Amino acid sequence: MTALLPSRTGARVERLPLARFTTLGVGGEAEVWFVETHAQLAEAMEVPYRILGGGSNLVVADEGVPERVVRLSGPFAERDLSPDPLLSTPEQLVTGWVGGGVPLPGLIRTLQKLGLSNLEGTVGIPAQVGGAVWMNAGTRYGEMFDGLHTLEIVTPQGARQVTPDDLGWGYRQSGIPRGHIVTRVRLKLRPSTPEAVLEKMSAADQARKGQPKMKTPGCAFKNPGGVSAGRLIDEAGLKGTRIGQAMIAPEHANFIVNLGGASAADVHGLLALIRERVGVPLELEYELWPGEAEGHGA
Protein backbone atom coordinates (compact mmCIF):
# COMPACT_ATOMS: atom_id res chain seq x y z
CA MET A 1 0.00 0.00 0.00
CA THR A 2 1.32 3.44 -0.91
CA ALA A 3 2.31 5.48 2.15
CA LEU A 4 0.23 8.60 2.70
CA LEU A 5 2.12 11.88 2.50
CA PRO A 6 1.51 14.28 5.39
CA SER A 7 -0.50 17.41 4.68
CA ARG A 8 1.47 20.69 4.39
CA THR A 9 -1.39 22.57 6.04
CA GLY A 10 -2.06 20.17 8.91
CA ALA A 11 -5.10 18.33 7.57
CA ARG A 12 -5.65 14.86 9.00
CA VAL A 13 -5.17 12.26 6.23
CA GLU A 14 -6.03 8.56 6.58
CA ARG A 15 -6.75 5.64 4.30
CA LEU A 16 -10.16 4.36 5.39
CA PRO A 17 -13.04 2.18 4.16
CA LEU A 18 -15.77 4.47 2.85
CA ALA A 19 -18.44 2.01 4.00
CA ARG A 20 -18.14 3.51 7.48
CA PHE A 21 -19.21 6.93 6.15
CA THR A 22 -22.23 5.88 4.06
CA THR A 23 -25.82 5.18 5.13
CA LEU A 24 -25.84 2.08 2.90
CA GLY A 25 -22.73 0.70 4.56
CA VAL A 26 -20.86 -0.40 1.44
CA GLY A 27 -17.72 0.93 -0.24
CA GLY A 28 -14.00 0.23 -0.43
CA GLU A 29 -11.04 2.30 0.73
CA ALA A 30 -9.90 5.78 -0.21
CA GLU A 31 -7.53 8.47 0.99
CA VAL A 32 -9.68 10.61 3.28
CA TRP A 33 -8.83 14.25 4.07
CA PHE A 34 -10.45 15.85 7.13
CA VAL A 35 -10.23 19.59 6.44
CA GLU A 36 -10.90 22.39 8.92
CA THR A 37 -9.67 25.50 7.07
CA HIS A 38 -9.81 27.01 3.60
CA ALA A 39 -6.05 26.42 3.31
CA GLN A 40 -6.44 22.71 4.06
CA LEU A 41 -9.33 22.50 1.62
CA ALA A 42 -7.29 24.20 -1.10
CA GLU A 43 -4.47 21.69 -0.59
CA ALA A 44 -6.87 18.75 -0.71
CA MET A 45 -8.27 20.04 -4.01
CA GLU A 46 -4.87 20.16 -5.72
CA VAL A 47 -5.43 16.68 -7.21
CA PRO A 48 -8.66 14.92 -8.28
CA TYR A 49 -11.02 14.77 -5.30
CA ARG A 50 -14.53 13.96 -4.14
CA ILE A 51 -16.47 15.57 -1.31
CA LEU A 52 -18.27 13.27 1.13
CA GLY A 53 -20.85 14.50 3.61
CA GLY A 54 -23.32 12.36 5.52
CA GLY A 55 -23.00 9.54 2.99
CA SER A 56 -26.67 9.28 2.07
CA ASN A 57 -27.79 9.13 -1.56
CA LEU A 58 -24.49 7.41 -2.37
CA VAL A 59 -23.29 3.99 -3.54
CA VAL A 60 -19.50 3.56 -3.39
CA ALA A 61 -17.85 0.81 -5.43
CA ASP A 62 -16.43 -2.19 -3.61
CA GLU A 63 -12.94 -1.24 -4.80
CA GLY A 64 -13.29 2.28 -3.42
CA VAL A 65 -12.23 5.32 -5.43
CA PRO A 66 -8.79 6.50 -6.59
CA GLU A 67 -9.41 10.17 -5.83
CA ARG A 68 -8.95 11.94 -2.52
CA VAL A 69 -12.13 12.06 -0.46
CA VAL A 70 -12.69 15.33 1.40
CA ARG A 71 -14.62 15.59 4.68
CA LEU A 72 -15.54 19.00 6.11
CA SER A 73 -14.77 19.16 9.83
CA GLY A 74 -13.80 21.65 12.57
CA PRO A 75 -15.22 25.13 11.83
CA PHE A 76 -16.79 23.77 8.63
CA ALA A 77 -18.99 21.61 10.91
CA GLU A 78 -20.09 24.43 13.22
CA ARG A 79 -23.18 26.64 13.09
CA ASP A 80 -24.16 30.17 14.09
CA LEU A 81 -27.93 30.53 14.19
CA SER A 82 -27.99 34.02 15.70
CA PRO A 83 -29.86 36.60 13.56
CA ASP A 84 -27.71 38.81 11.36
CA PRO A 85 -28.99 42.31 12.28
CA LEU A 86 -28.07 43.75 8.87
CA LEU A 87 -29.99 41.12 6.91
CA SER A 88 -32.88 40.13 9.17
CA THR A 89 -36.36 41.66 9.34
CA PRO A 90 -39.33 40.95 11.65
CA GLU A 91 -40.74 38.66 8.92
CA GLN A 92 -37.47 36.91 7.98
CA LEU A 93 -34.48 35.92 10.10
CA VAL A 94 -31.16 35.47 8.32
CA THR A 95 -28.64 33.47 10.33
CA GLY A 96 -24.91 33.61 10.67
CA TRP A 97 -22.90 30.97 8.81
CA VAL A 98 -23.83 27.29 9.03
CA GLY A 99 -21.02 24.95 7.97
CA GLY A 100 -21.42 22.45 5.16
CA GLY A 101 -20.31 19.68 7.53
CA VAL A 102 -23.15 20.30 10.00
CA PRO A 103 -25.46 17.25 10.29
CA LEU A 104 -28.86 18.20 8.92
CA PRO A 105 -31.03 16.19 11.39
CA GLY A 106 -29.58 17.94 14.43
CA LEU A 107 -29.92 21.33 12.75
CA ILE A 108 -33.61 20.71 12.00
CA ARG A 109 -34.27 19.68 15.61
CA THR A 110 -32.61 22.84 16.88
CA LEU A 111 -34.60 25.08 14.51
CA GLN A 112 -37.80 23.46 15.75
CA LYS A 113 -36.92 24.20 19.37
CA LEU A 114 -36.20 27.82 18.39
CA GLY A 115 -39.52 28.08 16.56
CA LEU A 116 -37.90 28.82 13.20
CA SER A 117 -39.65 27.64 10.03
CA ASN A 118 -38.77 26.97 6.34
CA LEU A 119 -36.71 23.75 6.57
CA GLU A 120 -39.00 21.39 8.49
CA GLY A 121 -39.86 19.59 5.24
CA THR A 122 -36.35 18.11 5.23
CA VAL A 123 -36.86 16.30 8.55
CA GLY A 124 -35.40 12.81 8.62
CA ILE A 125 -32.92 13.26 5.76
CA PRO A 126 -29.58 11.80 6.98
CA ALA A 127 -27.31 14.30 5.27
CA GLN A 128 -24.88 17.06 6.05
CA VAL A 129 -25.82 20.60 5.09
CA GLY A 130 -23.38 20.91 2.18
CA GLY A 131 -24.48 17.71 0.48
CA ALA A 132 -28.16 18.41 1.15
CA VAL A 133 -27.78 21.81 -0.51
CA TRP A 134 -25.77 20.40 -3.44
CA MET A 135 -28.60 18.01 -4.35
CA ASN A 136 -31.43 20.23 -3.01
CA ALA A 137 -32.54 17.39 -0.77
CA GLY A 138 -36.14 17.38 0.37
CA THR A 139 -39.54 15.76 0.51
CA ARG A 140 -42.91 16.74 -0.90
CA TYR A 141 -43.23 18.96 2.18
CA GLY A 142 -40.19 21.11 1.40
CA GLU A 143 -36.59 21.24 0.23
CA MET A 144 -33.29 22.86 1.18
CA PHE A 145 -33.63 25.85 -1.11
CA ASP A 146 -36.76 26.90 0.82
CA GLY A 147 -34.43 28.11 3.56
CA LEU A 148 -31.28 29.38 1.83
CA HIS A 149 -30.17 33.01 1.75
CA THR A 150 -26.50 32.86 0.78
CA LEU A 151 -24.10 30.06 -0.14
CA GLU A 152 -20.31 29.98 0.01
CA ILE A 153 -18.98 27.75 -2.76
CA VAL A 154 -15.31 26.76 -3.12
CA THR A 155 -13.48 25.56 -6.23
CA PRO A 156 -9.74 25.09 -6.81
CA GLN A 157 -9.80 28.73 -7.98
CA GLY A 158 -11.07 29.99 -4.63
CA ALA A 159 -14.23 30.82 -2.69
CA ARG A 160 -17.22 32.87 -3.79
CA GLN A 161 -20.61 33.72 -2.38
CA VAL A 162 -23.82 33.28 -4.37
CA THR A 163 -27.55 33.47 -3.74
CA PRO A 164 -30.21 30.96 -4.85
CA ASP A 165 -31.19 33.41 -7.60
CA ASP A 166 -27.71 32.94 -9.11
CA LEU A 167 -28.30 29.19 -9.53
CA GLY A 168 -30.55 27.17 -11.81
CA TRP A 169 -31.89 25.05 -8.97
CA GLY A 170 -34.93 22.77 -9.15
CA TYR A 171 -36.26 19.36 -8.15
CA ARG A 172 -33.43 17.42 -6.47
CA GLN A 173 -30.72 19.56 -8.04
CA SER A 174 -29.11 22.85 -7.07
CA GLY A 175 -27.51 23.96 -10.31
CA ILE A 176 -24.13 23.95 -8.55
CA PRO A 177 -21.59 22.42 -10.96
CA ARG A 178 -19.38 19.48 -10.12
CA GLY A 179 -16.07 20.53 -8.66
CA HIS A 180 -17.81 23.13 -6.44
CA ILE A 181 -17.96 22.44 -2.68
CA VAL A 182 -20.66 24.02 -0.49
CA THR A 183 -18.60 25.02 2.56
CA ARG A 184 -21.19 27.11 4.43
CA VAL A 185 -24.57 28.80 4.05
CA ARG A 186 -26.71 31.48 5.62
CA LEU A 187 -30.28 30.37 6.26
CA LYS A 188 -33.42 32.47 5.77
CA LEU A 189 -36.07 31.44 8.27
CA ARG A 190 -39.56 32.55 9.20
CA PRO A 191 -40.22 33.19 12.91
CA SER A 192 -42.93 30.83 14.15
CA THR A 193 -43.43 28.77 17.32
CA PRO A 194 -41.90 25.45 18.36
CA GLU A 195 -45.38 23.92 18.38
CA ALA A 196 -46.26 25.06 14.84
CA VAL A 197 -42.90 23.91 13.43
CA LEU A 198 -43.23 20.55 15.20
CA GLU A 199 -46.69 20.07 13.66
CA LYS A 200 -45.26 20.55 10.16
CA MET A 201 -42.32 18.26 10.94
CA SER A 202 -44.71 15.59 12.20
CA ALA A 203 -46.69 15.71 8.96
CA ALA A 204 -43.50 15.24 6.92
CA ASP A 205 -42.25 12.55 9.28
CA GLN A 206 -45.57 10.67 9.15
CA ALA A 207 -45.25 10.44 5.38
CA ARG A 208 -41.94 8.61 5.90
CA LYS A 209 -43.37 5.95 8.22
CA GLY A 210 -43.62 3.44 5.40
CA GLN A 211 -39.95 3.77 4.54
CA PRO A 212 -37.49 1.04 5.57
CA LYS A 213 -35.46 1.37 8.76
CA MET A 214 -32.51 -0.70 7.51
CA LYS A 215 -29.29 0.63 5.98
CA THR A 216 -30.20 2.43 2.75
CA PRO A 217 -28.97 5.36 0.65
CA GLY A 218 -32.55 6.68 0.36
CA CYS A 219 -34.77 6.77 -2.72
CA ALA A 220 -33.14 5.08 -5.69
CA PHE A 221 -34.91 6.84 -8.57
CA LYS A 222 -36.49 10.22 -9.23
CA ASN A 223 -40.22 10.20 -9.91
CA PRO A 224 -40.58 10.26 -13.72
CA GLY A 225 -43.06 12.87 -14.93
CA GLY A 226 -44.78 13.13 -11.57
CA VAL A 227 -45.46 9.37 -11.41
CA SER A 228 -44.23 7.54 -8.31
CA ALA A 229 -41.10 5.54 -9.11
CA GLY A 230 -41.88 3.30 -6.15
CA ARG A 231 -45.30 2.48 -7.57
CA LEU A 232 -43.80 1.59 -10.96
CA ILE A 233 -41.26 -0.73 -9.33
CA ASP A 234 -43.99 -2.29 -7.18
CA GLU A 235 -46.22 -2.84 -10.25
CA ALA A 236 -43.27 -4.62 -11.91
CA GLY A 237 -43.46 -7.16 -9.08
CA LEU A 238 -40.01 -6.37 -7.68
CA LYS A 239 -40.71 -5.65 -4.00
CA GLY A 240 -38.63 -7.97 -1.84
CA THR A 241 -36.34 -9.03 -4.71
CA ARG A 242 -32.81 -9.86 -3.51
CA ILE A 243 -29.41 -10.02 -5.11
CA GLY A 244 -26.82 -11.18 -2.61
CA GLN A 245 -27.41 -9.23 0.60
CA ALA A 246 -29.14 -6.27 -1.09
CA MET A 247 -32.93 -6.15 -1.33
CA ILE A 248 -35.66 -3.96 -2.82
CA ALA A 249 -37.47 -3.02 0.37
CA PRO A 250 -40.86 -4.69 0.97
CA GLU A 251 -42.05 -1.49 2.69
CA HIS A 252 -41.30 0.83 -0.25
CA ALA A 253 -40.10 -0.35 -3.64
CA ASN A 254 -38.00 2.76 -4.36
CA PHE A 255 -35.56 1.84 -1.57
CA ILE A 256 -32.73 -0.66 -1.70
CA VAL A 257 -31.54 -1.91 1.68
CA ASN A 258 -28.46 -3.67 2.99
CA LEU A 259 -29.47 -6.87 4.79
CA GLY A 260 -25.98 -7.13 6.24
CA GLY A 261 -22.84 -7.67 4.20
CA ALA A 262 -24.24 -6.36 0.91
CA SER A 263 -21.78 -5.32 -1.77
CA ALA A 264 -21.98 -2.43 -4.20
CA ALA A 265 -22.17 -5.06 -6.96
CA ASP A 266 -25.35 -6.43 -5.35
CA VAL A 267 -26.90 -2.96 -5.39
CA HIS A 268 -25.90 -2.30 -9.00
CA GLY A 269 -27.50 -5.60 -9.94
CA LEU A 270 -30.82 -4.52 -8.45
CA LEU A 271 -30.66 -1.10 -10.12
CA ALA A 272 -30.09 -2.77 -13.49
CA LEU A 273 -32.95 -5.21 -12.88
CA ILE A 274 -35.35 -2.38 -12.01
CA ARG A 275 -34.48 -0.47 -15.16
CA GLU A 276 -34.90 -3.60 -17.23
CA ARG A 277 -38.32 -4.47 -15.79
CA VAL A 278 -39.92 -1.00 -15.46
CA GLY A 279 -41.37 0.22 -18.73
CA VAL A 280 -40.25 3.87 -18.54
CA PRO A 281 -36.79 5.47 -18.29
CA LEU A 282 -35.75 6.06 -14.68
CA GLU A 283 -33.19 8.62 -13.53
CA LEU A 284 -31.09 7.75 -10.49
CA GLU A 285 -31.23 9.85 -7.34
CA TYR A 286 -28.09 8.07 -6.08
CA GLU A 287 -24.56 9.26 -6.71
CA LEU A 288 -22.48 6.32 -7.98
CA TRP A 289 -18.77 6.27 -7.14
CA PRO A 290 -16.69 5.85 -9.29
CA GLY A 291 -18.40 7.89 -11.92
CA GLU A 292 -17.72 11.52 -12.45
CA ALA A 293 -15.45 12.84 -9.73
CA GLU A 294 -15.90 16.05 -7.74
CA GLY A 295 -19.48 15.47 -6.63
CA HIS A 296 -21.13 15.57 -3.21
CA GLY A 297 -22.27 12.49 -1.31
CA ALA A 298 -24.79 14.17 0.96
Disulfide bonds with the S-S distance in Angstrom:
none
